[in-house]
Amino acid sequence: MSDEAFNPLCYAKRELVPLVDALVACAEAESSHDQVFYFSKIKHGIETAAGSDDLIEVFFNLSAANFVGFNYSREMAIILDRLLEKSQLLAESQNISDREIH
């Protein structure tokens, strides 16, 4: 795929939102209201992003998800790992695109 064809917003909505939805569903099933709020806020950030710069806060919050003191079930930990992996790929692709521009 060429750099012109890569759209970080479309990627985030296509690849990250379903995983965030899965985290929210697990948190709801486990009555973990703080986690539901946290991941719903991340989803909202992705869905309302107007440009790739708007995803910076989303990346920050995703990166912090392991350090905010939540106790994740095994299922949630697996989903969160997949989400972090996909968000890392997106961040790396953004770094490559930025370097090629400058």
C-alpha positions as CSV (number, residue, x, y, z in Angstrom):
1,M,0.0,0.0,0.0
2,S,1.4,3.4,-0.9
3,D,1.7,6.2,1.6
4,E,-0.9,8.2,-0.3
5,A,-3.4,5.4,0.1
6,F,-2.9,5.1,3.8
7,N,-5.4,7.0,5.9
8,P,-4.6,6.9,9.6
9,L,-8.2,7.9,10.6
10,C,-9.7,5.2,8.5
11,Y,-7.3,2.7,9.9
12,A,-8.0,3.7,13.5
13,K,-11.8,3.5,13.0
14,R,-11.5,0.2,11.1
15,E,-8.9,-1.6,13.2
16,L,-9.0,0.0,16.7
17,V,-12.7,0.8,17.3
18,P,-13.8,-2.9,17.2
19,L,-11.2,-3.8,19.8
20,V,-12.2,-0.8,22.0
21,D,-15.8,-2.0,21.6
22,A,-14.8,-5.5,22.8
23,L,-13.0,-4.0,25.8
24,V,-16.1,-1.9,26.7
25,A,-18.3,-5.0,26.3
26,C,-16.1,-7.0,28.6
27,A,-15.9,-4.2,31.1
28,E,-19.7,-3.9,31.1
29,A,-20.1,-7.7,31.6
30,E,-17.7,-7.4,34.6
31,S,-19.5,-4.3,35.9
32,S,-16.2,-2.4,35.7
33,H,-17.7,1.1,35.3
34,D,-14.4,3.0,35.5
35,Q,-13.1,0.8,32.6
36,V,-16.3,1.3,30.6
37,F,-15.9,5.1,31.0
38,Y,-12.1,5.0,30.2
39,F,-12.4,3.0,27.0
40,S,-15.6,4.7,25.9
41,K,-13.7,8.0,26.1
42,I,-10.9,6.5,23.9
43,K,-13.5,5.3,21.4
44,H,-15.1,8.8,21.3
45,G,-11.6,10.2,20.7
46,I,-11.1,8.0,17.7
47,E,-14.6,8.5,16.2
48,T,-14.4,12.3,16.5
49,A,-10.8,12.7,15.3
50,A,-10.7,15.1,12.3
51,G,-7.0,14.6,11.5
52,S,-4.2,12.3,12.5
53,D,-3.0,14.9,15.0
54,D,-6.2,14.3,16.9
55,L,-5.2,10.7,17.5
56,I,-2.2,11.8,19.7
57,E,-4.4,11.9,22.8
58,V,-5.9,8.6,22.0
59,F,-2.4,7.0,21.7
60,F,-1.5,8.6,25.1
61,N,-4.6,7.2,26.8
62,L,-4.1,3.8,25.2
63,S,-0.5,3.7,26.3
64,A,-1.5,4.7,29.8
65,A,-4.2,1.9,30.0
66,N,-1.7,-0.5,31.7
67,F,-0.7,2.1,34.3
68,V,-4.0,3.5,35.6
69,G,-4.6,0.8,38.2
70,F,-7.2,-1.3,36.5
71,N,-7.4,-5.0,37.1
72,Y,-8.0,-6.6,33.8
73,S,-9.5,-10.1,33.3
74,R,-7.5,-12.4,31.1
75,E,-9.8,-11.8,28.2
76,M,-9.5,-8.0,28.5
77,A,-5.7,-8.2,28.8
78,I,-5.6,-10.2,25.5
79,I,-7.8,-7.6,23.8
80,L,-5.9,-4.7,25.2
81,D,-2.6,-6.3,24.0
82,R,-4.0,-6.6,20.5
83,L,-5.3,-3.0,20.6
84,L,-1.9,-1.7,21.8
85,E,-0.1,-3.7,19.0
86,K,-2.4,-2.2,16.3
87,S,-2.1,1.3,17.7
88,Q,1.7,0.9,17.8
89,L,1.7,0.0,14.1
90,L,-0.4,3.1,13.4
91,A,2.0,5.3,15.3
92,E,5.0,3.8,13.5
93,S,3.4,4.4,10.1
94,Q,2.8,8.0,11.1
95,N,6.4,8.4,12.1
96,I,7.5,7.0,8.7
97,S,5.2,9.3,6.8
98,D,6.3,12.3,8.8
99,R,10.0,11.6,8.1
100,E,9.4,11.1,4.4
101,I,7.6,14.5,4.2
102,H,10.5,16.4,5.9
